[in-house]
Amino acid sequence: MKILGYGKEQLAWIGVRLVLGWIFLWAFLDKLFGLGYSTTSARAWLNGGSPTTGYLTNTKGVFSGLFHSLSGNVGIDVLFMVALLAIGVALILGIGMKIAGYSGAVLMALMWLAAVPPTTNPIVDDHLVYLFLFLAMTTVKVGQWLGLGKWWISTPIVKKFPILE
């Protein structure tokens, strides 16, 4: 059975792509504006807050000292926010899936390292689940299903630099 012309496996990947995209785009919006979910208005980036401080200063683990020192650094804040926005938009639109997948995997690996070992399991937490989903998305054409991926891969820049696919 097909829905919208897509098989079950394709629909599952479309769902993964869109849900992960929304998670990242929402995190960006909440940290930027302080919408009151994870970030209060007073701690919004636009109000002078740091989008990395909350998570990085509360981590406990082997590498927490390193990540605590990165907390609140303006350069790290900018990189983090650009990553959230770029990965979220790329996933929702279905463009740049390879670079979004690899970038998302790196971001998740760093967030996992910041809290090693995780508090709920000695090895695995949601960051590793997301990491493997990001890597898996780089191997399928998920952006071309219910997204702009078909158009995107036909552009001259993507043909010249396939990593942008």
Backbone as a printed PyTorch tensor [residue, N CA C, xyz], in Angstrom:
tensor([[[  0.8310,  -1.1800,   0.0000],
         [  0.0000,   0.0000,   0.0000],
         [  0.8800,   1.2500,   0.0000]],

        [[  0.5010,   2.2070,  -0.8200],
         [  1.2570,   3.4540,  -0.8960],
         [  0.3790,   4.6160,  -0.4540]],

        [[  1.0230,   5.5670,   0.1770],
         [  0.3540,   6.8030,   0.5830],
         [  1.1340,   7.9490,  -0.0440]],

        [[  0.4110,   8.8010,  -0.7730],
         [  1.0340,   9.9130,  -1.5040],
         [  2.0950,   9.4120,  -2.4790]],

        [[  1.9700,   8.1610,  -2.9040],
         [  2.9220,   7.5860,  -3.8360],
         [  4.1790,   7.0340,  -3.1880]],

        [[  4.2280,   6.9960,  -1.8600],
         [  5.4060,   6.5120,  -1.1380],
         [  5.0910,   5.2190,  -0.4110]],

        [[  6.0880,   4.3330,  -0.3700],
         [  5.9620,   3.0940,   0.3700],
         [  6.1550,   3.3120,   1.8600]],

        [[  5.9190,   2.2700,   2.6460],
         [  6.0320,   2.3670,   4.1080],
         [  7.4230,   2.7910,   4.5670]],

        [[  8.4540,   2.2320,   3.9360],
         [  9.8200,   2.5730,   4.3390],
         [ 10.1250,   4.0400,   4.0540]],

        [[  9.6850,   4.5000,   2.8850],
         [  9.9120,   5.9000,   2.5430],
         [  9.1680,   6.8240,   3.5070]],

        [[  7.9250,   6.4820,   3.8330],
         [  7.1530,   7.3030,   4.7700],
         [  7.8060,   7.3370,   6.1480]],

        [[  8.3670,   6.2050,   6.5620],
         [  9.0620,   6.1760,   7.8520],
         [ 10.2540,   7.1200,   7.8390]],

        [[ 11.0490,   7.1000,   6.7610],
         [ 12.2070,   7.9910,   6.6570],
         [ 11.7730,   9.4500,   6.5540]],

        [[ 10.6850,   9.7110,   5.8310],
         [ 10.1680,  11.0820,   5.7510],
         [  9.7990,  11.5560,   7.1550]],

        [[  9.1410,  10.7040,   7.9130],
         [  8.7790,  11.0510,   9.2880],
         [  9.9920,  11.3410,  10.1440]],

        [[ 11.0150,  10.4960,  10.0550],
         [ 12.2490,  10.7130,  10.8210],
         [ 12.8740,  12.0450,  10.4370]],

        [[ 12.9510,  12.3130,   9.1410],
         [ 13.5610,  13.5590,   8.6660],
         [ 12.8100,  14.7780,   9.1750]],

        [[ 11.5000,  14.7680,   9.0570],
         [ 10.7120,  15.9280,   9.4610],
         [ 10.6970,  16.1220,  10.9760]],

        [[ 10.6100,  15.0450,  11.7210],
         [ 10.6060,  15.1640,  13.1840],
         [ 11.9580,  15.6700,  13.6860]],

        [[ 13.0510,  15.0980,  13.1890],
         [ 14.3700,  15.5910,  13.5960],
         [ 14.5640,  17.0420,  13.1680]],

        [[ 14.1050,  17.3770,  11.9780],
         [ 14.2050,  18.7590,  11.5130],
         [ 13.4770,  19.7140,  12.4320]],

        [[ 12.2650,  19.3220,  12.8520],
         [ 11.4980,  20.1810,  13.7460],
         [ 12.1690,  20.2850,  15.1180]],

        [[ 12.7220,  19.1940,  15.6290],
         [ 13.4290,  19.2400,  16.9120],
         [ 14.5300,  20.2920,  16.8680]],

        [[ 15.3050,  20.3070,  15.7920],
         [ 16.4250,  21.2450,  15.6850],
         [ 15.9530,  22.6610,  15.4170]],

        [[ 14.9780,  22.8220,  14.5400],
         [ 14.4720,  24.1650,  14.2590],
         [ 13.7930,  24.7470,  15.5020]],

        [[ 13.0290,  23.9240,  16.2210],
         [ 12.3830,  24.4040,  17.4370],
         [ 13.4170,  24.8010,  18.4900]],

        [[ 14.4540,  23.9890,  18.6490],
         [ 15.4990,  24.3290,  19.6240],
         [ 16.1100,  25.6820,  19.2770]],

        [[ 16.3570,  25.9280,  17.9940],
         [ 16.8870,  27.2160,  17.5620],
         [ 15.9260,  28.3450,  17.9370]],

        [[ 14.6480,  28.1970,  17.5810],
         [ 13.6640,  29.2490,  17.8420],
         [ 13.4880,  29.5050,  19.3390]],

        [[ 13.4320,  28.4310,  20.1230],
         [ 13.2540,  28.5780,  21.5650],
         [ 14.4500,  29.2790,  22.1990]],

        [[ 15.6600,  28.9180,  21.7760],
         [ 16.8580,  29.5510,  22.3310],
         [ 17.0080,  30.9960,  21.8440]],

        [[ 16.5790,  31.2610,  20.6300],
         [ 16.6780,  32.6140,  20.0750],
         [ 15.7000,  33.5740,  20.7610]],

        [[ 14.4370,  33.1590,  20.8560],
         [ 13.3890,  34.0430,  21.3630],
         [ 13.0080,  33.8020,  22.8220]],

        [[ 13.4330,  32.6850,  23.4030],
         [ 13.0280,  32.3610,  24.7700],
         [ 11.5400,  32.1190,  24.8550]],

        [[ 11.0630,  31.1260,  24.1510],
         [  9.6310,  30.8670,  24.0580],
         [  9.0460,  30.1910,  25.2850]],

        [[  9.9020,  29.9100,  26.2780],
         [  9.4110,  29.4020,  27.5400],
         [  9.3590,  27.8890,  27.6650]],

        [[  9.9000,  27.1760,  26.7170],
         [  9.9180,  25.7150,  26.8260],
         [ 11.2170,  25.2850,  27.5030]],

        [[ 12.3120,  25.3230,  26.8060],
         [ 13.6120,  25.0540,  27.4340],
         [ 14.3080,  26.3480,  27.8360]],

        [[ 13.9070,  27.4380,  27.2130],
         [ 14.5670,  28.7240,  27.4480],
         [ 13.5420,  29.7810,  27.8200]],

        [[ 13.7520,  30.4180,  28.9560],
         [ 12.8590,  31.5100,  29.3440],
         [ 13.1720,  32.7480,  28.5130]],

        [[ 12.2380,  33.6590,  28.4790],
         [ 12.4300,  34.8970,  27.7270],
         [ 13.6600,  35.6640,  28.2190]],

        [[ 13.8700,  35.6610,  29.5230],
         [ 15.0120,  36.3900,  30.0980],
         [ 16.3440,  35.7960,  29.6490]],

        [[ 16.3560,  34.5000,  29.3260],
         [ 17.6060,  33.8430,  28.9170],
         [ 17.7290,  33.6710,  27.4010]],

        [[ 16.8200,  34.2580,  26.6450],
         [ 16.8510,  34.1710,  25.1840],
         [ 18.1400,  34.7760,  24.6420]],

        [[ 18.5960,  34.2430,  23.5380],
         [ 19.8110,  34.7480,  22.9070],
         [ 19.6340,  36.2150,  22.5330]],

        [[ 18.4550,  36.5740,  22.0420],
         [ 18.1990,  37.9690,  21.6690],
         [ 18.2110,  38.9110,  22.8750]],

        [[ 18.0280,  38.3480,  24.0570],
         [ 18.0650,  39.1620,  25.2810],
         [ 19.4070,  39.0580,  25.9950]],

        [[ 20.4150,  38.5650,  25.2990],
         [ 21.7550,  38.5010,  25.8640],
         [ 22.1150,  37.1890,  26.5330]],

        [[ 21.2080,  36.2150,  26.4890],
         [ 21.4980,  34.9110,  27.0750],
         [ 22.4200,  34.0920,  26.1880]],

        [[ 22.9340,  33.0250,  26.7450],
         [ 23.8120,  32.1260,  26.0000],
         [ 23.0800,  30.8160,  25.7270]],

        [[ 22.9600,  30.4250,  24.4630],
         [ 22.2550,  29.1770,  24.1490],
         [ 22.9940,  27.9180,  24.5880]],

        [[ 24.2670,  28.0270,  24.9130],
         [ 25.0170,  26.8360,  25.3130],
         [ 25.1530,  26.6880,  26.8220]],

        [[ 24.9250,  27.7410,  27.5520],
         [ 25.1800,  27.7220,  28.9910],
         [ 24.3340,  26.6920,  29.7350]],

        [[ 23.0400,  26.6590,  29.4660],
         [ 22.1570,  25.7630,  30.2040],
         [ 22.5930,  24.3140,  30.1610]],

        [[ 22.8480,  23.8080,  28.9730],
         [ 23.2240,  22.3950,  28.8310],
         [ 24.6580,  22.1530,  29.3050]],

        [[ 25.5770,  22.9490,  28.8220],
         [ 26.9900,  22.6710,  29.0920],
         [ 27.3810,  22.8560,  30.5540]],

        [[ 26.7990,  23.8050,  31.2390],
         [ 27.1800,  24.0020,  32.6400],
         [ 26.5570,  22.9670,  33.5650]],

        [[ 25.5410,  22.2690,  33.1050],
         [ 24.8760,  21.2670,  33.9390],
         [ 25.3310,  19.8470,  33.6520]],

        [[ 26.2780,  19.6710,  32.7380],
         [ 26.7550,  18.3200,  32.4500],
         [ 27.7130,  17.8620,  33.5380]],

        [[ 27.6610,  16.5650,  33.7620],
         [ 28.5780,  15.9250,  34.7050],
         [ 29.1300,  14.7070,  33.9920]],

        [[ 30.4110,  14.5760,  33.9830],
         [ 30.9970,  13.4250,  33.3180],
         [ 32.4790,  13.6090,  33.1000]],

        [[ 33.0260,  12.6870,  32.3710],
         [ 34.4680,  12.6270,  32.1370],
         [ 34.9980,  13.9140,  31.5130]],

        [[ 34.2780,  14.4680,  30.5480],
         [ 34.7490,  15.6430,  29.8090],
         [ 34.0310,  16.9290,  30.2220]],

        [[ 33.2930,  16.8920,  31.3060],
         [ 32.4710,  18.0480,  31.6720],
         [ 33.3090,  19.3070,  31.8880]],

        [[ 34.5090,  19.1850,  32.4140],
         [ 35.3640,  20.3550,  32.6220],
         [ 35.6460,  21.0890,  31.3190]],

        [[ 35.9680,  20.3350,  30.2860],
         [ 36.2090,  20.9320,  28.9720],
         [ 34.9600,  21.6410,  28.4620]],

        [[ 33.8330,  20.9700,  28.5500],
         [ 32.6010,  21.5560,  28.0210],
         [ 32.1080,  22.7140,  28.8870]],

        [[ 32.3500,  22.6720,  30.1950],
         [ 32.0140,  23.8160,  31.0440],
         [ 32.7990,  25.0420,  30.5910]],

        [[ 34.0600,  24.8430,  30.2020],
         [ 34.8900,  25.9790,  29.7780],
         [ 34.4160,  26.5770,  28.4540]],

        [[ 33.7140,  25.7920,  27.6370],
         [ 33.1910,  26.2900,  26.3640],
         [ 31.8610,  27.0110,  26.5310]],

        [[ 31.2080,  26.7610,  27.6370],
         [ 29.8930,  27.3250,  27.9080],
         [ 29.9330,  28.8420,  27.8920]],

        [[ 28.9890,  29.4360,  27.1680],
         [ 28.8830,  30.8930,  27.1360],
         [ 29.8580,  31.5900,  26.2150]],

        [[ 30.7620,  30.8510,  25.5780],
         [ 31.7020,  31.4370,  24.6290],
         [ 30.9120,  31.9120,  23.4100]],

        [[ 31.0910,  33.1550,  23.0330],
         [ 30.3180,  33.7470,  21.9350],
         [ 30.4900,  32.9620,  20.6420]],

        [[ 31.7120,  32.5640,  20.3210],
         [ 31.9540,  31.7950,  19.1030],
         [ 31.2470,  30.4500,  19.1240]],

        [[ 31.2800,  29.7810,  20.2590],
         [ 30.6000,  28.4880,  20.4050],
         [ 29.0920,  28.6860,  20.3060]],

        [[ 28.5850,  29.7460,  20.9270],
         [ 27.1510,  30.0490,  20.8370],
         [ 26.7230,  30.2500,  19.3860]],

        [[ 27.4910,  31.0160,  18.6310],
         [ 27.1510,  31.2750,  17.2270],
         [ 27.1920,  29.9710,  16.4260]],

        [[ 28.2500,  29.1910,  16.5900],
         [ 28.3360,  27.9120,  15.8650],
         [ 27.1690,  26.9980,  16.2110]],

        [[ 26.8270,  26.9170,  17.4780],
         [ 25.7310,  26.0660,  17.9130],
         [ 24.4060,  26.5130,  17.3040]],

        [[ 24.1290,  27.8060,  17.3440],
         [ 22.8680,  28.3110,  16.8030],
         [ 22.7990,  28.1570,  15.2840]],

        [[ 23.9050,  28.4050,  14.5930],
         [ 23.9340,  28.2050,  13.1410],
         [ 23.6940,  26.7250,  12.8260]],

        [[ 24.2960,  25.8450,  13.6020],
         [ 24.0980,  24.4070,  13.3870],
         [ 22.6410,  24.0210,  13.5890]],

        [[ 22.0310,  24.4820,  14.6790],
         [ 20.6200,  24.1530,  14.9190],
         [ 19.7390,  24.6230,  13.7710]],

        [[ 19.9310,  25.8620,  13.3410],
         [ 19.1210,  26.4290,  12.2640],
         [ 19.3660,  25.7050,  10.9490]],

        [[ 20.6300,  25.5620,  10.5680],
         [ 20.9600,  24.9590,   9.2670],
         [ 20.4980,  23.5000,   9.1970]],

        [[ 20.7370,  22.7400,  10.2390],
         [ 20.3350,  21.3340,  10.2380],
         [ 18.8120,  21.2330,  10.2180]],

        [[ 18.1410,  22.0240,  11.0360],
         [ 16.6800,  21.9870,  11.0720],
         [ 16.0560,  22.3430,   9.7390]],

        [[ 16.4930,  23.4290,   9.1320],
         [ 15.9380,  23.8610,   7.8470],
         [ 16.2650,  22.8480,   6.7460]],

        [[ 17.4990,  22.3580,   6.7170],
         [ 17.8810,  21.3800,   5.6970],
         [ 17.0100,  20.1310,   5.7830]],

        [[ 16.7960,  19.6260,   6.9810],
         [ 15.9830,  18.4210,   7.1320],
         [ 14.5360,  18.6640,   6.7400]],

        [[ 13.9680,  19.7600,   7.1630],
         [ 12.5670,  20.0320,   6.8310],
         [ 12.3800,  20.2070,   5.3290]],

        [[ 13.3070,  20.9050,   4.6810],
         [ 13.2000,  21.1200,   3.2410],
         [ 13.6760,  19.9210,   2.4190]],

        [[ 14.4820,  19.0610,   3.0110],
         [ 15.0120,  17.9060,   2.2850],
         [ 16.2030,  18.2540,   1.4100]],

        [[ 16.9280,  19.3110,   1.7600],
         [ 18.1050,  19.7170,   0.9740],
         [ 19.3610,  19.5770,   1.8210]],

        [[ 20.4800,  19.3800,   1.1570],
         [ 21.7450,  19.2780,   1.8760],
         [ 21.7640,  18.1340,   2.8700]],

        [[ 21.1440,  17.0220,   2.5110],
         [ 20.9590,  15.9260,   3.4580],
         [ 22.2750,  15.2920,   3.9000]],

        [[ 23.2470,  15.2070,   3.0040],
         [ 24.5230,  14.6140,   3.4130],
         [ 25.2270,  15.4790,   4.4410]],

        [[ 25.3790,  16.7470,   4.1310],
         [ 26.0920,  17.6140,   5.0620],
         [ 25.2900,  17.8270,   6.3460]],

        [[ 23.9640,  17.8920,   6.2400],
         [ 23.1300,  18.0070,   7.4480],
         [ 23.2540,  16.7380,   8.2860]],

        [[ 23.2770,  15.5930,   7.6240],
         [ 23.4080,  14.3310,   8.3520],
         [ 24.7350,  14.2120,   9.0720]],

        [[ 25.8130,  14.5130,   8.3750],
         [ 27.1340,  14.4380,   9.0130],
         [ 27.2840,  15.5020,  10.1020]],

        [[ 26.8070,  16.7080,   9.8310],
         [ 26.8990,  17.7840,  10.8270],
         [ 26.0610,  17.4570,  12.0590]],

        [[ 24.8630,  16.9480,  11.8310],
         [ 24.0110,  16.5590,  12.9490],
         [ 24.6470,  15.4570,  13.7790]],

        [[ 25.2860,  14.4990,  13.1010],
         [ 25.9600,  13.4100,  13.8160],
         [ 27.1100,  13.9470,  14.6620]],

        [[ 27.8790,  14.8750,  14.1250],
         [ 28.9920,  15.4700,  14.8830],
         [ 28.4500,  16.2410,  16.0910]],

        [[ 27.4090,  17.0260,  15.8850],
         [ 26.8240,  17.7830,  16.9880],
         [ 26.3180,  16.8400,  18.0840]],

        [[ 25.6650,  15.7610,  17.6830],
         [ 25.1630,  14.8080,  18.6660],
         [ 26.3040,  14.0950,  19.3920]],

        [[ 27.3750,  13.7870,  18.6830],
         [ 28.5390,  13.1600,  19.3240],
         [ 29.1380,  14.0950,  20.3710]],

        [[ 29.2270,  15.3740,  20.0470],
         [ 29.7660,  16.3450,  21.0050],
         [ 28.8600,  16.4960,  22.2280]],

        [[ 27.5580,  16.5200,  21.9920],
         [ 26.6400,  16.6410,  23.1210],
         [ 26.6630,  15.3790,  23.9820]],

        [[ 26.8500,  14.2290,  23.3590],
         [ 26.9840,  12.9760,  24.1080],
         [ 28.2650,  12.9980,  24.9300]],

        [[ 29.3760,  13.4260,  24.3070],
         [ 30.6500,  13.4950,  25.0260],
         [ 30.5910,  14.4480,  26.2190]],

        [[ 29.7990,  15.5020,  26.0950],
         [ 29.6880,  16.4700,  27.1870],
         [ 29.1110,  15.8410,  28.4470]],

        [[ 28.3830,  14.7430,  28.2910],
         [ 27.7140,  14.1340,  29.4470],
         [ 28.0730,  12.6620,  29.6420]],

        [[ 29.2180,  12.2370,  29.1450],
         [ 29.6340,  10.8270,  29.2920],
         [ 30.0920,  10.5790,  30.7190]],

        [[ 29.6330,   9.5670,  31.4110],
         [ 28.5770,   8.6450,  30.9920],
         [ 27.1930,   9.2720,  31.1920]],

        [[ 26.2360,   8.9030,  30.3530],
         [ 24.8780,   9.4510,  30.5050],
         [ 24.2780,   9.0810,  31.8600]],

        [[ 23.3030,   9.8420,  32.2850],
         [ 22.7220,   9.6260,  33.6120],
         [ 21.7320,   8.4670,  33.6550]],

        [[ 21.1390,   8.1070,  32.5110],
         [ 20.0950,   7.0840,  32.5240],
         [ 20.5570,   5.7210,  32.0320]],

        [[ 21.7870,   5.6340,  31.5390],
         [ 22.3090,   4.4030,  30.9650],
         [ 23.8220,   4.5750,  30.9300]],

        [[ 24.5960,   3.5310,  31.1750],
         [ 26.0490,   3.7300,  31.2210],
         [ 26.6920,   4.1000,  29.8810]],

        [[ 25.9950,   3.8910,  28.7620],
         [ 26.6020,   4.1700,  27.4550],
         [ 25.6740,   4.9600,  26.5320]],

        [[ 24.4590,   4.5110,  26.3680],
         [ 23.5670,   5.0370,  25.3270],
         [ 22.5580,   6.0180,  25.9080]],

        [[ 22.3670,   7.1260,  25.1970],
         [ 21.2750,   8.0500,  25.4920],
         [ 20.7060,   8.5470,  24.1650]],

        [[ 19.7710,   9.4830,  24.2280],
         [ 19.1060,   9.9460,  23.0070],
         [ 20.0630,  10.5820,  22.0050]],

        [[ 21.1690,  11.1490,  22.4660],
         [ 22.1300,  11.7500,  21.5340],
         [ 22.6990,  10.7080,  20.5740]],

        [[ 22.9730,   9.5180,  21.0690],
         [ 23.5000,   8.4600,  20.2000],
         [ 22.4290,   7.9470,  19.2440]],

        [[ 21.1910,   7.8920,  19.6910],
         [ 20.1030,   7.4860,  18.7980],
         [ 20.0040,   8.4770,  17.6410]],

        [[ 19.9950,   9.7740,  17.9620],
         [ 19.9540,  10.8040,  16.9180],
         [ 21.1780,  10.7120,  16.0110]],

        [[ 22.3520,  10.4920,  16.5850],
         [ 23.5860,  10.3770,  15.8140],
         [ 23.4390,   9.3100,  14.7340]],

        [[ 22.9510,   8.1260,  15.1160],
         [ 22.8220,   7.0520,  14.1350],
         [ 21.7090,   7.3180,  13.1310]],

        [[ 20.6480,   7.9940,  13.5330],
         [ 19.6150,   8.3750,  12.5720],
         [ 20.1750,   9.3660,  11.5500]],

        [[ 20.9680,  10.3230,  12.0210],
         [ 21.5980,  11.2730,  11.0930],
         [ 22.4960,  10.5450,  10.1020]],

        [[ 23.3190,   9.6430,  10.5900],
         [ 24.2070,   8.8980,   9.6850],
         [ 23.4050,   8.0510,   8.7030]],

        [[ 22.3450,   7.4240,   9.1620],
         [ 21.5200,   6.6070,   8.2790],
         [ 20.8830,   7.4570,   7.1850]],

        [[ 20.4830,   8.6720,   7.5190],
         [ 19.8610,   9.5390,   6.5140],
         [ 20.8260,   9.9220,   5.3980]],

        [[ 22.1180,   9.8650,   5.6550],
         [ 23.0740,  10.1920,   4.5910],
         [ 23.1580,   9.0800,   3.5570]],

        [[ 22.6110,   7.9100,   3.8530],
         [ 22.7210,   6.7650,   2.9450],
         [ 21.4810,   6.5280,   2.1020]],

        [[ 20.3960,   7.2370,   2.3930],
         [ 19.1620,   7.0850,   1.6220],
         [ 18.8100,   8.4210,   0.9870]],

        [[ 17.9080,   8.4180,   0.0750],
         [ 17.5250,   9.6350,  -0.6500],
         [ 16.3180,  10.3080,  -0.0060]],

        [[ 16.3200,  10.3820,   1.3200],
         [ 15.1560,  10.8500,   2.0680],
         [ 14.7600,  12.2810,   1.7190]],

        [[ 15.6880,  13.1150,   1.3320],
         [ 15.3610,  14.4830,   0.9460],
         [ 14.5910,  14.5750,  -0.3510]],

        [[ 14.6850,  13.5330,  -1.1650],
         [ 13.9850,  13.5220,  -2.4430],
         [ 12.5440,  13.0380,  -2.2990]],

        [[ 12.1950,  12.5810,  -1.1150],
         [ 10.8300,  12.1150,  -0.8720],
         [ 10.0980,  13.1800,  -0.0640]],

        [[  9.1140,  13.7790,  -0.6480],
         [  8.3180,  14.8180,  -0.0100],
         [  9.2120,  15.9510,   0.4890]],

        [[ 10.1170,  16.3550,  -0.3730],
         [ 11.0300,  17.4400,  -0.0540],
         [ 11.5490,  18.0640,  -1.3370]],

        [[ 12.4740,  18.9730,  -1.1920],
         [ 13.0520,  19.6780,  -2.3440],
         [ 14.3370,  19.0230,  -2.8490]],

        [[ 14.6260,  17.8270,  -2.3790],
         [ 15.8790,  17.1620,  -2.7090],
         [ 16.1120,  16.9190,  -4.1850]],

        [[ 15.0790,  16.5520,  -4.9360],
         [ 15.2540,  16.3080,  -6.3820],
         [ 15.6910,  17.5820,  -7.0890]],

        [[ 15.0430,  18.6890,  -6.7510],
         [ 15.4520,  19.9590,  -7.3420],
         [ 16.8580,  20.3200,  -6.8780]],

        [[ 17.1250,  20.1730,  -5.5770],
         [ 18.3950,  20.5630,  -4.9860],
         [ 19.5710,  19.8660,  -5.6590]],

        [[ 19.4770,  18.5490,  -5.8730],
         [ 20.6200,  17.8240,  -6.4490],
         [ 20.8570,  18.1690,  -7.9150]],

        [[ 19.8750,  18.8190,  -8.5520],
         [ 20.0620,  19.2070,  -9.9500],
         [ 20.7090,  20.5840, -10.1010]],

        [[ 20.9350,  21.2890,  -8.9900],
         [ 21.5320,  22.6210,  -9.0770],
         [ 23.0280,  22.5120,  -9.3960]],

        [[ 23.5750,  23.4910, -10.0930],
         [ 24.9920,  23.4400, -10.4670],
         [ 25.9490,  23.3110,  -9.2810]],

        [[ 25.6660,  23.9810,  -8.1760],
         [ 26.5910,  23.9290,  -7.0390],
         [ 26.6460,  22.5360,  -6.4290]],

        [[ 25.5080,  21.8600,  -6.3700],
         [ 25.4810,  20.5080,  -5.8030],
         [ 26.1490,  19.5290,  -6.7580]],

        [[ 25.9680,  19.7430,  -8.0550],
         [ 26.6570,  18.8860,  -9.0270],
         [ 28.1730,  19.0540,  -8.9170]],

        [[ 28.5990,  20.2670,  -8.6140],
         [ 30.0360,  20.5280,  -8.4830],
         [ 30.5780,  20.0200,  -7.1440]],

        [[ 29.7690,  20.1160,  -6.0890],
         [ 30.1680,  19.7020,  -4.7470],
         [ 29.1390,  18.7120,  -4.1990]],

        [[ 29.2820,  17.4250,  -4.5060],
         [ 28.2770,  16.4230,  -4.1260],
         [ 28.0420,  16.2850,  -2.6260]],

        [[ 28.9680,  16.7310,  -1.7910],
         [ 28.7540,  16.6590,  -0.3430],
         [ 27.5350,  17.4980,   0.0500]],

        [[ 27.1720,  18.4880,  -0.7780],
         [ 26.0090,  19.3290,  -0.4960],
         [ 24.6920,  18.6450,  -0.8100]],

        [[ 24.7540,  17.4700,  -1.4070],
         [ 23.5420,  16.7280,  -1.7780],
         [ 22.6580,  16.5690,  -0.5660]]])
